[in-house]
Amino acid sequence: MKWVETQEPVGDLARLGKRHIINFWQAHRSLTDKTRYDYWLALCVLWKLMGKPGKPPRPFSKTPIATNTENPL
């Protein structure tokens, strides 16, 4: 994630955490709900590959994202 490296370098991808994701969402509020959702799905894949528990923080949205109890992957 190039954006994270320019804002707060983590050095190692395994150190990427929820705070980084939340900061990313705050900085990208101007993206459409669809685009933020697509980014979130990609982050879910990355989160899973890194072996992190649960899911990454969801994007901020004016329109609530439908909650899917199944894995979106």
Number of C-alpha atoms within 10 A of each C-alpha: 11 7 11 15 11 9 11 11 15 15 10 7 11 12 11 18 14 13 11 20 18 16 13 16 20 12 11 13 14 11 12 12 17 11 12 19 17 13 14 19 18 13 18 21 15 15 18 14 10 13 10 14 8 9 16 21 16 18 22 16 16 9 7 9 13 6 6 7 6 6 8 9 8
